[in-house]
Amino acid sequence: QVQLVESGGGLVQAGGSLRLSCAASGSIFSFTAMGWYRQPPGAQRETVAVITRGGMTNYAESVKGRFTISRDNAKNTFYLQMNSLKPEDTAVYYCNTDPRSVWGQGTRVTVSS
């Protein structure tokens, strides 16, 4: 089973950008899909974006047009480019696979107004 390590979070002002990375300890090519998820303070974890093995993408309505998910099979890494960040994007962001892998520690994103 692959291990996933998220990175790239931080503190950013509203309107700024961040790029999150998810590095897998093994090949990601065989997974049906990979996704980014987030858990805002005091809220449930929610799906942010998903990319399938074939490259199809799906986004939560709240991030459409601002976030972009991508993958690099050669590096066993996938990414979440986040632009035009809003305070409501503040959360701990996690990556995972389909079928599910063990959840990592996540990376915290804080957007100040």
C-alpha positions as CSV (number, residue, x, y, z in Angstrom):
1,Q,0.0,0.0,0.0
2,V,1.4,3.4,-0.9
3,Q,2.0,6.1,1.6
4,L,1.0,9.6,0.7
5,V,2.7,12.8,1.9
6,E,1.1,16.2,1.3
7,S,3.1,19.4,1.2
8,G,2.9,23.0,0.0
9,G,0.4,24.5,2.5
10,G,0.9,27.7,4.3
11,L,-0.4,31.2,5.1
12,V,-1.5,33.3,2.2
13,Q,-3.6,36.4,1.8
14,A,-6.9,36.3,0.0
15,G,-6.4,36.4,-3.7
16,G,-3.1,34.6,-3.5
17,S,-2.0,31.2,-4.8
18,L,-0.6,28.0,-3.5
19,R,0.4,24.7,-5.1
20,L,0.0,21.6,-3.0
21,S,1.9,18.4,-3.8
22,C,1.1,14.8,-2.9
23,A,4.0,12.4,-3.2
24,A,3.3,8.7,-3.2
25,S,5.8,6.1,-2.1
26,G,4.9,3.9,-5.0
27,S,3.3,4.0,-8.5
28,I,0.1,5.9,-8.8
29,F,-0.6,4.8,-12.4
30,S,-2.7,1.8,-11.3
31,F,-5.1,3.8,-9.2
32,T,-8.5,4.5,-10.7
33,A,-8.4,8.1,-9.5
34,M,-6.6,10.4,-7.1
35,G,-8.2,13.3,-5.2
36,W,-7.7,16.2,-2.9
37,Y,-9.9,16.6,0.1
38,R,-10.1,19.3,2.8
39,Q,-11.4,19.6,6.3
40,P,-12.2,23.2,7.4
41,P,-12.0,24.0,11.1
42,G,-15.0,22.4,12.9
43,A,-16.4,20.8,9.7
44,Q,-16.4,17.5,8.0
45,R,-13.9,16.5,5.4
46,E,-15.1,17.3,1.9
47,T,-14.0,16.4,-1.6
48,V,-12.2,19.2,-3.5
49,A,-11.0,17.7,-6.7
50,V,-10.6,14.3,-8.4
51,I,-8.6,13.2,-11.4
52,T,-9.1,9.8,-13.0
53,R,-6.5,7.5,-14.5
54,G,-7.7,8.7,-17.9
55,G,-7.2,12.4,-16.9
56,M,-10.8,13.4,-16.4
57,T,-11.3,15.9,-13.6
58,N,-14.1,16.9,-11.3
59,Y,-14.2,19.8,-8.9
60,A,-16.4,20.9,-6.0
61,E,-18.6,23.8,-7.1
62,S,-16.9,26.1,-4.6
63,V,-13.5,25.8,-6.3
64,K,-14.4,25.5,-10.0
65,G,-12.4,27.9,-12.0
66,R,-9.9,28.5,-9.2
67,F,-8.3,25.2,-8.5
68,T,-6.6,22.7,-10.9
69,I,-5.7,19.1,-10.2
70,S,-3.0,17.5,-12.1
71,R,-0.8,14.4,-12.0
72,D,2.7,13.4,-12.9
73,N,2.8,9.6,-13.2
74,A,6.6,9.6,-13.8
75,K,7.1,11.3,-10.4
76,N,4.3,9.5,-8.6
77,T,3.0,12.9,-7.6
78,F,-0.1,14.8,-8.0
79,Y,-0.9,18.4,-7.4
80,L,-3.5,21.0,-6.6
81,Q,-2.9,24.5,-8.0
82,M,-5.0,26.9,-6.0
83,N,-5.5,30.4,-7.3
84,S,-7.7,33.3,-6.1
85,L,-7.8,31.8,-2.6
86,K,-10.5,32.9,-0.3
87,P,-10.7,32.8,3.5
88,E,-13.3,30.0,3.2
89,D,-10.6,27.8,1.6
90,T,-8.9,27.6,5.0
91,A,-8.6,24.0,5.9
92,V,-6.3,21.0,6.3
93,Y,-5.9,19.5,2.8
94,Y,-5.4,15.8,2.3
95,C,-4.7,13.7,-0.8
96,N,-5.9,10.1,-1.3
97,T,-6.4,7.5,-4.0
98,D,-9.2,5.3,-5.3
99,P,-9.0,2.6,-4.0
100,R,-8.3,4.3,-0.7
101,S,-4.8,4.5,0.8
102,V,-4.1,5.4,4.4
103,W,-4.7,9.1,5.0
104,G,-1.7,11.2,5.5
105,Q,-1.1,14.1,7.9
106,G,-2.4,16.7,5.5
107,T,-1.1,20.1,4.9
108,R,-2.7,23.2,6.4
109,V,-3.8,26.1,4.3
110,T,-4.7,29.4,6.0
111,V,-6.1,32.2,3.9
112,S,-6.2,35.6,5.6
113,S,-8.7,38.3,4.6
